[in-house]
């Protein structure tokens, strides 16, 4: 599965439709994580449009971008906090961060389970993961002109199963991007009305799911199969039939 280029992602968020997406997703993220004071926050994927929400209050804020996607300097006017990494082998010790924000990462991963297990490894015992992933039933996943129309979208059932299989417990759900992905300026003036109406009636066509999950510290370890005892095979020898003397 090919990955989005970091330049394409930057250009999307620099245009009108991307600005609208950033505003509504950012509000939904902030509604889940209202305070990250003293926390170590890690963004995985392309999270720089949203990490600014936490940079001033968090103890530390880092952006890890997949090697297949590319990396851009972030923040632009300060020492860089962004790094190019292999998402399945992050350069962090075990249990070293408090929060992980995953945006534009899971749906493009060639091995989503391996990515989530690596996130599990770097999270501390009370760590939280917040995943933003395209909704399989939403309009944004059907339009390949935006980043949310790339890769594999997920239903609630699918993302819940994947999180549980990788030792996370889903805790809360949120949605964003009820406004259709139409980039015309006259249409986007009604974006706030679309967003409010969709959230009020819990419409199923939202563009993205937001699911917060906690790390399962005491997870079930699958029992190992008992090793079978190997008995060496014996090659049959030539034995004389009864009554036939053996030749010397």
C-alpha atoms as a printed R data frame, in Angstrom:
    type eleno elety resid chain resno       x       y      z
1   ATOM     1    CA   UNK     A     1   0.000   0.000  0.000
2   ATOM     2    CA   UNK     A     2   1.509   3.334 -1.044
3   ATOM     3    CA   UNK     A     3   1.701   6.222  1.386
4   ATOM     4    CA   UNK     A     4   0.711   9.828  0.958
5   ATOM     5    CA   UNK     A     5   3.582  12.192  0.361
6   ATOM     6    CA   UNK     A     6   4.202  14.747  3.079
7   ATOM     7    CA   UNK     A     7   4.099  17.547  0.508
8   ATOM     8    CA   UNK     A     8   0.596  16.509 -0.595
9   ATOM     9    CA   UNK     A     9  -0.542  16.493  3.026
10  ATOM    10    CA   UNK     A    10   0.934  19.927  3.664
11  ATOM    11    CA   UNK     A    11  -0.702  21.307  0.522
12  ATOM    12    CA   UNK     A    12  -4.085  19.872  1.481
13  ATOM    13    CA   UNK     A    13  -4.030  21.587  4.871
14  ATOM    14    CA   UNK     A    14  -2.949  24.791  3.185
15  ATOM    15    CA   UNK     A    15  -6.121  25.007  1.107
16  ATOM    16    CA   UNK     A    16  -9.706  25.895  2.052
17  ATOM    17    CA   UNK     A    17 -11.003  22.353  2.495
18  ATOM    18    CA   UNK     A    18  -7.988  21.372  4.557
19  ATOM    19    CA   UNK     A    19  -8.427  24.403  6.783
20  ATOM    20    CA   UNK     A    20 -12.015  23.367  7.469
21  ATOM    21    CA   UNK     A    21 -10.963  19.769  8.179
22  ATOM    22    CA   UNK     A    22  -8.236  20.954 10.530
23  ATOM    23    CA   UNK     A    23 -10.661  23.179 12.447
24  ATOM    24    CA   UNK     A    24 -13.317  20.509 13.034
25  ATOM    25    CA   UNK     A    25 -10.947  17.614 13.728
26  ATOM    26    CA   UNK     A    26  -8.895  19.841 16.020
27  ATOM    27    CA   UNK     A    27 -11.998  20.726 18.021
28  ATOM    28    CA   UNK     A    28 -12.897  17.039 18.340
29  ATOM    29    CA   UNK     A    29  -9.381  16.141 19.482
30  ATOM    30    CA   UNK     A    30  -9.366  18.940 22.039
31  ATOM    31    CA   UNK     A    31 -12.741  17.815 23.365
32  ATOM    32    CA   UNK     A    32 -11.163  14.449 24.236
33  ATOM    33    CA   UNK     A    33  -7.827  15.707 25.548
34  ATOM    34    CA   UNK     A    34  -8.772  18.858 27.393
35  ATOM    35    CA   UNK     A    35  -5.529  19.106 29.375
36  ATOM    36    CA   UNK     A    36  -2.116  17.600 28.677
37  ATOM    37    CA   UNK     A    37  -0.164  19.661 31.213
38  ATOM    38    CA   UNK     A    38   3.031  17.878 32.211
39  ATOM    39    CA   UNK     A    39   2.395  15.081 29.725
40  ATOM    40    CA   UNK     A    40   4.747  13.684 27.096
41  ATOM    41    CA   UNK     A    41   2.793  13.763 23.834
42  ATOM    42    CA   UNK     A    42   3.829  11.910 20.676
43  ATOM    43    CA   UNK     A    43   2.230  12.372 17.265
44  ATOM    44    CA   UNK     A    44   2.543   9.516 14.769
45  ATOM    45    CA   UNK     A    45   1.684   9.930 11.093
46  ATOM    46    CA   UNK     A    46   1.019  13.471  9.893
47  ATOM    47    CA   UNK     A    47  -0.055  15.132 13.119
48  ATOM    48    CA   UNK     A    48   1.571  18.562 12.911
49  ATOM    49    CA   UNK     A    49  -1.701  20.352 12.041
50  ATOM    50    CA   UNK     A    50  -2.987  19.205 15.449
51  ATOM    51    CA   UNK     A    51   0.026  18.948 17.760
52  ATOM    52    CA   UNK     A    52   0.046  22.721 18.166
53  ATOM    53    CA   UNK     A    53  -2.963  22.254 20.448
54  ATOM    54    CA   UNK     A    54  -0.656  20.724 23.053
55  ATOM    55    CA   UNK     A    55   2.820  22.092 22.382
56  ATOM    56    CA   UNK     A    56   2.661  24.983 24.840
57  ATOM    57    CA   UNK     A    57   1.171  23.007 27.742
58  ATOM    58    CA   UNK     A    58   2.730  19.549 27.366
59  ATOM    59    CA   UNK     A    59   6.048  18.741 28.979
60  ATOM    60    CA   UNK     A    60   7.299  17.432 25.643
61  ATOM    61    CA   UNK     A    61   5.743  17.213 22.195
62  ATOM    62    CA   UNK     A    62   7.254  15.174 19.337
63  ATOM    63    CA   UNK     A    63   6.130  14.388 15.788
64  ATOM    64    CA   UNK     A    64   7.166  11.057 14.221
65  ATOM    65    CA   UNK     A    65   6.533  10.808 10.481
66  ATOM    66    CA   UNK     A    66   6.761   7.485  8.588
67  ATOM    67    CA   UNK     A    67   9.783   7.047  6.344
68  ATOM    68    CA   UNK     A    68   7.504   6.190  3.405
69  ATOM    69    CA   UNK     A    69   5.721   9.533  3.819
70  ATOM    70    CA   UNK     A    70   8.614  11.945  4.330
71  ATOM    71    CA   UNK     A    71   9.225  14.603  6.941
72  ATOM    72    CA   UNK     A    72   8.848  18.363  7.214
73  ATOM    73    CA   UNK     A    73  10.373  20.642  9.805
74  ATOM    74    CA   UNK     A    74   8.013  21.349 12.683
75  ATOM    75    CA   UNK     A    75   7.570  23.848 14.178
76  ATOM    76    CA   UNK     A    76   8.840  26.050 11.384
77  ATOM    77    CA   UNK     A    77  10.169  28.922 13.518
78  ATOM    78    CA   UNK     A    78  11.669  26.896 16.388
79  ATOM    79    CA   UNK     A    79  14.072  23.976 16.833
80  ATOM    80    CA   UNK     A    80  12.607  20.975 15.044
81  ATOM    81    CA   UNK     A    81  10.539  18.461 17.001
82  ATOM    82    CA   UNK     A    82   9.805  16.264 13.980
83  ATOM    83    CA   UNK     A    83  11.678  13.125 12.957
84  ATOM    84    CA   UNK     A    84  11.576  10.546 10.179
85  ATOM    85    CA   UNK     A    85  11.108   7.034 11.632
86  ATOM    86    CA   UNK     A    86  10.088   3.482 10.948
87  ATOM    87    CA   UNK     A    87   6.686   3.362 12.719
88  ATOM    88    CA   UNK     A    88   7.254  -0.288 13.632
89  ATOM    89    CA   UNK     A    89  10.590   0.512 15.323
90  ATOM    90    CA   UNK     A    90  10.350   3.915 16.989
91  ATOM    91    CA   UNK     A    91  13.549   5.297 18.536
92  ATOM    92    CA   UNK     A    92  12.065   5.495 22.036
93  ATOM    93    CA   UNK     A    93  12.484   3.325 25.125
94  ATOM    94    CA   UNK     A    94   9.605   1.303 26.542
95  ATOM    95    CA   UNK     A    95   6.901   3.227 28.442
96  ATOM    96    CA   UNK     A    96   8.411   6.612 27.596
97  ATOM    97    CA   UNK     A    97   5.340   8.677 26.581
98  ATOM    98    CA   UNK     A    98   1.968   9.493 28.129
99  ATOM    99    CA   UNK     A    99  -0.184  10.217 25.075
100 ATOM   100    CA   UNK     A   100  -0.009   9.156 21.414
101 ATOM   101    CA   UNK     A   101  -1.995  10.934 18.709
102 ATOM   102    CA   UNK     A   102  -2.304   8.895 15.497
103 ATOM   103    CA   UNK     A   103  -3.492  10.790 12.393
104 ATOM   104    CA   UNK     A   104  -2.941   9.914  8.711
105 ATOM   105    CA   UNK     A   105  -1.063   6.829  9.835
106 ATOM   106    CA   UNK     A   106  -3.207   3.792 10.569
107 ATOM   107    CA   UNK     A   107  -5.143   3.758  7.295
108 ATOM   108    CA   UNK     A   108  -1.923   3.966  5.255
109 ATOM   109    CA   UNK     A   109   0.077   1.419  7.246
110 ATOM   110    CA   UNK     A   110   1.122  -1.797  5.540
111 ATOM   111    CA   UNK     A   111   0.879  -3.547  8.920
112 ATOM   112    CA   UNK     A   112  -1.592  -1.740 11.166
113 ATOM   113    CA   UNK     A   113  -1.273  -4.325 13.939
114 ATOM   114    CA   UNK     A   114   2.512  -3.933 14.093
115 ATOM   115    CA   UNK     A   115   2.136  -0.152 14.263
116 ATOM   116    CA   UNK     A   116  -0.311  -0.345 17.167
117 ATOM   117    CA   UNK     A   117   1.851  -2.836 19.056
118 ATOM   118    CA   UNK     A   118   4.772  -0.440 18.761
119 ATOM   119    CA   UNK     A   119   2.567   2.368 20.075
120 ATOM   120    CA   UNK     A   120   1.619   0.052 22.964
121 ATOM   121    CA   UNK     A   121   5.311  -0.472 23.703
122 ATOM   122    CA   UNK     A   122   6.232   3.221 23.965
123 ATOM   123    CA   UNK     A   123   3.151   4.179 26.029
124 ATOM   124    CA   UNK     A   124   3.455   4.108 29.792
125 ATOM   125    CA   UNK     A   125   1.174   2.099 32.058
126 ATOM   126    CA   UNK     A   126  -1.490   4.806 32.216
127 ATOM   127    CA   UNK     A   127  -0.995   5.899 28.611
128 ATOM   128    CA   UNK     A   128  -3.736   6.916 26.211
129 ATOM   129    CA   UNK     A   129  -3.952   6.553 22.448
130 ATOM   130    CA   UNK     A   130  -6.183   8.780 20.307
131 ATOM   131    CA   UNK     A   131  -6.744   7.492 16.772
132 ATOM   132    CA   UNK     A   132  -8.220   9.629 14.002
133 ATOM   133    CA   UNK     A   133  -9.187   7.366 11.112
134 ATOM   134    CA   UNK     A   134 -11.462   7.729  8.042
135 ATOM   135    CA   UNK     A   135 -14.981   6.403  8.438
136 ATOM   136    CA   UNK     A   136 -15.704   3.598  5.993
137 ATOM   137    CA   UNK     A   137 -19.282   4.828  5.520
138 ATOM   138    CA   UNK     A   138 -18.411   8.503  5.205
139 ATOM   139    CA   UNK     A   139 -18.278  10.680  2.100
140 ATOM   140    CA   UNK     A   140 -14.669  11.704  2.719
141 ATOM   141    CA   UNK     A   141 -13.466   8.101  2.341
142 ATOM   142    CA   UNK     A   142 -15.071   7.968 -1.127
143 ATOM   143    CA   UNK     A   143 -13.227  11.023 -2.447
144 ATOM   144    CA   UNK     A   144  -9.599  10.334 -3.336
145 ATOM   145    CA   UNK     A   145  -8.932  14.057 -3.770
146 ATOM   146    CA   UNK     A   146  -8.352  14.373 -0.003
147 ATOM   147    CA   UNK     A   147  -6.010  12.440  2.335
148 ATOM   148    CA   UNK     A   148  -9.043  10.844  3.992
149 ATOM   149    CA   UNK     A   149  -9.875   9.089  0.719
150 ATOM   150    CA   UNK     A   150  -6.522   7.289  0.644
151 ATOM   151    CA   UNK     A   151  -5.634   3.947  2.187
152 ATOM   152    CA   UNK     A   152  -8.042   1.791  4.159
153 ATOM   153    CA   UNK     A   153 -11.013   3.374  5.973
154 ATOM   154    CA   UNK     A   154 -12.491   1.670  9.025
155 ATOM   155    CA   UNK     A   155 -15.896   0.994 10.504
156 ATOM   156    CA   UNK     A   156 -16.411   1.185 14.262
157 ATOM   157    CA   UNK     A   157 -16.445  -2.589 14.480
158 ATOM   158    CA   UNK     A   158 -13.192  -2.918 12.546
159 ATOM   159    CA   UNK     A   159 -11.234  -0.352 14.536
160 ATOM   160    CA   UNK     A   160 -12.567  -1.738 17.828
161 ATOM   161    CA   UNK     A   161 -11.458  -5.239 16.901
162 ATOM   162    CA   UNK     A   162  -8.028  -4.048 15.783
163 ATOM   163    CA   UNK     A   163  -7.448  -2.118 19.004
164 ATOM   164    CA   UNK     A   164  -8.462  -5.047 21.190
165 ATOM   165    CA   UNK     A   165  -6.270  -7.428 19.208
166 ATOM   166    CA   UNK     A   166  -3.295  -5.137 19.848
167 ATOM   167    CA   UNK     A   167  -3.839  -4.870 23.626
168 ATOM   168    CA   UNK     A   168  -5.820  -1.626 23.838
169 ATOM   169    CA   UNK     A   169  -9.186  -0.977 25.473
170 ATOM   170    CA   UNK     A   170 -11.410   1.504 23.563
171 ATOM   171    CA   UNK     A   171 -12.759   4.083 26.017
172 ATOM   172    CA   UNK     A   172 -14.594   6.826 24.128
173 ATOM   173    CA   UNK     A   173 -15.727   7.721 20.636
174 ATOM   174    CA   UNK     A   174 -16.062  10.946 18.723
175 ATOM   175    CA   UNK     A   175 -16.800  11.992 15.155
176 ATOM   176    CA   UNK     A   176 -15.957  14.915 12.889
177 ATOM   177    CA   UNK     A   177 -16.304  16.125  9.300
178 ATOM   178    CA   UNK     A   178 -20.023  15.922  8.702
179 ATOM   179    CA   UNK     A   179 -19.625  18.581  6.043
180 ATOM   180    CA   UNK     A   180 -19.250  16.999  2.566
181 ATOM   181    CA   UNK     A   181 -15.775  17.321  0.964
182 ATOM   182    CA   UNK     A   182 -16.695  20.125 -1.410
183 ATOM   183    CA   UNK     A   183 -13.975  22.742 -1.744
184 ATOM   184    CA   UNK     A   184 -16.104  25.553 -3.221
185 ATOM   185    CA   UNK     A   185 -15.878  28.696 -1.102
186 ATOM   186    CA   UNK     A   186 -19.624  29.378 -1.243
187 ATOM   187    CA   UNK     A   187 -20.363  25.836  0.040
188 ATOM   188    CA   UNK     A   188 -17.815  25.918  2.843
189 ATOM   189    CA   UNK     A   189 -19.518  28.968  4.301
190 ATOM   190    CA   UNK     A   190 -22.192  26.527  5.514
191 ATOM   191    CA   UNK     A   191 -19.631  24.105  7.028
192 ATOM   192    CA   UNK     A   192 -20.426  25.020 10.635
193 ATOM   193    CA   UNK     A   193 -24.138  24.362 10.044
194 ATOM   194    CA   UNK     A   194 -23.346  20.955  8.526
195 ATOM   195    CA   UNK     A   195 -21.119  20.052 11.450
196 ATOM   196    CA   UNK     A   196 -23.645  21.084 14.089
197 ATOM   197    CA   UNK     A   197 -26.530  19.315 12.364
198 ATOM   198    CA   UNK     A   198 -24.572  16.095 11.862
199 ATOM   199    CA   UNK     A   199 -23.396  16.003 15.468
200 ATOM   200    CA   UNK     A   200 -26.906  16.741 16.771
201 ATOM   201    CA   UNK     A   201 -28.565  13.841 14.960
202 ATOM   202    CA   UNK     A   202 -25.508  11.515 15.180
203 ATOM   203    CA   UNK     A   203 -25.505  11.093 11.413
204 ATOM   204    CA   UNK     A   204 -23.609   7.993 10.192
205 ATOM   205    CA   UNK     A   205 -21.847   9.745  7.298
206 ATOM   206    CA   UNK     A   206 -19.190  11.596  9.330
207 ATOM   207    CA   UNK     A   207 -15.776  11.745  7.677
208 ATOM   208    CA   UNK     A   208 -13.616  10.459 10.528
209 ATOM   209    CA   UNK     A   209 -13.834   8.431 13.704
210 ATOM   210    CA   UNK     A   210 -11.947   9.499 16.809
211 ATOM   211    CA   UNK     A   211 -11.418   6.723 19.319
212 ATOM   212    CA   UNK     A   212  -9.507   7.038 22.560
213 ATOM   213    CA   UNK     A   213  -8.054   3.834 23.957
214 ATOM   214    CA   UNK     A   214  -6.045   2.900 27.028
215 ATOM   215    CA   UNK     A   215  -3.114   0.539 27.196
216 ATOM   216    CA   UNK     A   216  -3.863  -2.865 28.683
217 ATOM   217    CA   UNK     A   217  -1.005  -3.466 31.072
218 ATOM   218    CA   UNK     A   218  -2.141  -6.914 32.139
219 ATOM   219    CA   UNK     A   219  -2.968  -8.495 28.832
220 ATOM   220    CA   UNK     A   220  -3.721 -12.110 28.097
221 ATOM   221    CA   UNK     A   221  -0.724 -13.995 26.757
222 ATOM   222    CA   UNK     A   222  -1.700 -16.785 24.352
223 ATOM   223    CA   UNK     A   223  -0.696 -20.184 25.719
224 ATOM   224    CA   UNK     A   224   2.186 -21.768 23.905
225 ATOM   225    CA   UNK     A   225   1.603 -25.110 22.296
226 ATOM   226    CA   UNK     A   226   3.379 -27.988 23.995
227 ATOM   227    CA   UNK     A   227   6.286 -29.136 21.937
228 ATOM   228    CA   UNK     A   228   5.850 -32.590 20.495
229 ATOM   229    CA   UNK     A   229   8.523 -35.066 21.478
230 ATOM   230    CA   UNK     A   230  10.309 -36.140 18.368
231 ATOM   231    CA   UNK     A   231  11.086 -39.846 18.056
232 ATOM   232    CA   UNK     A   232  13.832 -40.676 15.588
233 ATOM   233    CA   UNK     A   233  12.687 -42.808 12.707
234 ATOM   234    CA   UNK     A   234  14.477 -46.160 12.450
235 ATOM   235    CA   UNK     A   235  15.239 -47.589  9.052
236 ATOM   236    CA   UNK     A   236  14.074 -51.229  8.851
237 ATOM   237    CA   UNK     A   237  16.854 -53.817  8.605
238 ATOM   238    CA   UNK     A   238  16.819 -57.057  6.698
239 ATOM   239    CA   UNK     A   239  15.826 -59.828  9.095
240 ATOM   240    CA   UNK     A   240  15.935 -63.469  7.970
241 ATOM   241    CA   UNK     A   241  12.578 -65.197  7.737
242 ATOM   242    CA   UNK     A   242  11.932 -68.004 10.258
243 ATOM   243    CA   UNK     A   243  13.599 -71.265  9.232
244 ATOM   244    CA   UNK     A   244  16.041 -69.611  6.874
245 ATOM   245    CA   UNK     A   245  19.567 -69.598  8.276
246 ATOM   246    CA   UNK     A   246  21.397 -66.349  8.107
247 ATOM   247    CA   UNK     A   247  24.365 -66.305  5.775
248 ATOM   248    CA   UNK     A   248  27.687 -65.652  7.385
